[in-house]
Amino acid sequence: MHEKQILKALHEHKDEHVSGDHLTSQLGLSTAQLSQEIEKLQEEGYHIDSSPLGYRLLKTPNRILPYEIQRNLATEYIGHEIHHYSEVDSTNNVAKELAEKGSPEGTIITAESQRSGKGRRGKKWISPHGGVWMTIILRPDIPTSQAPLLTLLTGVAVAETLKRECNLDVGIKWPNDILIGDKKVCGILTEASASKRGLDYVVVGIGIDLNVNVDDFPPELREGATSLQRELEKEISGVKLVQNFLLNFENFYNDFKNGQFQHILNQWRRLSTTIGSTVEVQKRGRTVRGEAVGITKEGVLILEMPDGSLRKIISGECTHFKGE
Amino acid sequence: MHEKQILKALHEHKDEHVSGDHLTSQLGLSTAQLSQEIEKLQEEGYHIDSSPLGYRLLKTPNRILPYEIQRNLATEYIGHEIHHYSEVDSTNNVAKELAEKGSPEGTIITAESQRSGKGRRGKKWISPHGGVWMTIILRPDIPTSQAPLLTLLTGVAVAETLKRECNLDVGIKWPNDILIGDKKVCGILTEASASKRGLDYVVVGIGIDLNVNVDDFPPELREGATSLQRELEKEISGVKLVQNFLLNFENFYNDFKNGQFQHILNQWRRLSTTIGSTVEVQKRGRTVRGEAVGITKEGVLILEMPDGSLRKIISGECTHFKGE
């Protein structure tokens, strides 16, 4: 309850102690209640010095906690309502439940770990502590057919954030993997609920391997994965990254809702490592191999086949091959 | 004859006078001959102070003179032989004559103005004083079908040079116009000579509107054209620009000859303002309109037609339309 207010007071006086009297009188708490609240914060990882002078914040935990996200968050509506869980089956599942119950557009769900994080095509997404596991609830007034564009948009927003904040040379593998070199650092899973009336809501799940030890991944996933911590050889602040991502996302999403999608698609094309590569796309047991030469404005991949003909690939699992 | 050596000596002692005695004895000239050579340089635009102390170089003319290009030129072979003309019908025509006579790969032809500069499809290319009018002779060992890739390569080399040297946001309009905003600043004309034995030589003509007054252009060209001087609101040094272009060109061309064209094509795609635009392509009186969605590794443009079908456009005159 009073967590936010206590943290606000401590953050505002970072270089000095805030007296217990000041806090109790301002928040209408007893000394015992205040002391309990401080203990709760300490359990969450806040280093708070307690002395006869009062309380002083020494260190904020590197956790993606709602109060920390919302402090200095520059968005207009994305992330203004946050549901945070220490563990959850999947943030996309929670988001769908909340969306059904009427949670507003821009609500985000964050978890410190997921028991059964979901990848595309029913795959499992490994989600240990240290990652960003987050879902955004959206209620755009668009035809259902345009929902896949939200995946491209989210990919561009993540890639731009990683480029700017971490100075990393990231690429996007069609349709929605964010890569550093040829290793995956982020996946995106968009799920839409539509009825006869049209699109009801969309949930966009984002998983970023932030301070995650990839060596703990199952062997079959280990080689193709990396984390920001591994790439930058240091622990990364998740809060700043999430805040910047949410702002980038909101800007792109506003453009999208205003019908201005072309520059987002062009940005996607520029970030794409698929276009220009020889690729193999698998779908329902069938494999198509060709040269990826473009993407349509619906996000459909275009392959040039060995005989020179062109082929549209609407969805599938894509593998890149090296060489000309 | 002795021009280069005199300039070399003057450039090396830029802050001091070089004595006449020193120059005459070093170059084996009489005082009268030296004085004549100095006068010739002064006529070419070099400001040279002449005093009892000797000669001192005050200012180099902003002209693309061979000696100035070759001073500090970092290339291995491009531009090591330069044929310079104050006026010429077309540098491409001179290049073809020289290529027929055996001029080596990398020879460049420069002119201060062209009487009948050539654009694509037999169009005239306006070439007044102040521009870069240049042709490069190439003798690549490639199939004739690959010659058009040299146009794409040159476009990327020009665009990269303008981006880096002038910090301009340039784009490429398929296949070979370099634009700033929606105005053309550079055109490229590639002409190949092939026989039964295969490709004999290729000449790549590059026209850059450097310090050119676009207002002097014929009305029908004026609106679609710009110059570097206009964009940057100052006179630009042509020598540095040409030197950097030649180096960029050589690097890309070496990659091309080594079969490494993919990254050049990807760079082309990133610089392209055509991909993502609605375009109209005219060829032989017929017009095709669609959404430009990609380019193949042969440089063929791919259009998505209103009915969703894909169409390859090998060549033609392309116009962009605004909007989604």
Chai-1 contact restraints between the chains, C-beta under 6 A:
chainA,res_idxA,chainB,res_idxB,connection_type,confidence,min_distance_angstrom,max_distance_angstrom,comment,restraint_id
A,Q262,B,G276,contact,1.0,0.0,6.0,A-B,restraint_1
A,Q262,B,E324,contact,1.0,0.0,6.0,A-B,restraint_2
A,N266,B,G276,contact,1.0,0.0,6.0,A-B,restraint_3
A,R270,B,R270,contact,1.0,0.0,6.0,A-B,restraint_4
A,G276,B,Q262,contact,1.0,0.0,6.0,A-B,restraint_5
A,G276,B,N266,contact,1.0,0.0,6.0,A-B,restraint_6
A,V293,B,G294,contact,1.0,0.0,6.0,A-B,restraint_7
A,V293,B,T296,contact,1.0,0.0,6.0,A-B,restraint_8
A,G294,B,V293,contact,1.0,0.0,6.0,A-B,restraint_9
A,G294,B,G294,contact,1.0,0.0,6.0,A-B,restraint_10
A,G294,B,I302,contact,1.0,0.0,6.0,A-B,restraint_11
A,T296,B,V293,contact,1.0,0.0,6.0,A-B,restraint_12
A,T296,B,E304,contact,1.0,0.0,6.0,A-B,restraint_13
A,I302,B,G294,contact,1.0,0.0,6.0,A-B,restraint_14
A,E304,B,T296,contact,1.0,0.0,6.0,A-B,restraint_15
A,L310,B,L310,contact,1.0,0.0,6.0,A-B,restraint_16
A,E324,B,Q262,contact,1.0,0.0,6.0,A-B,restraint_17
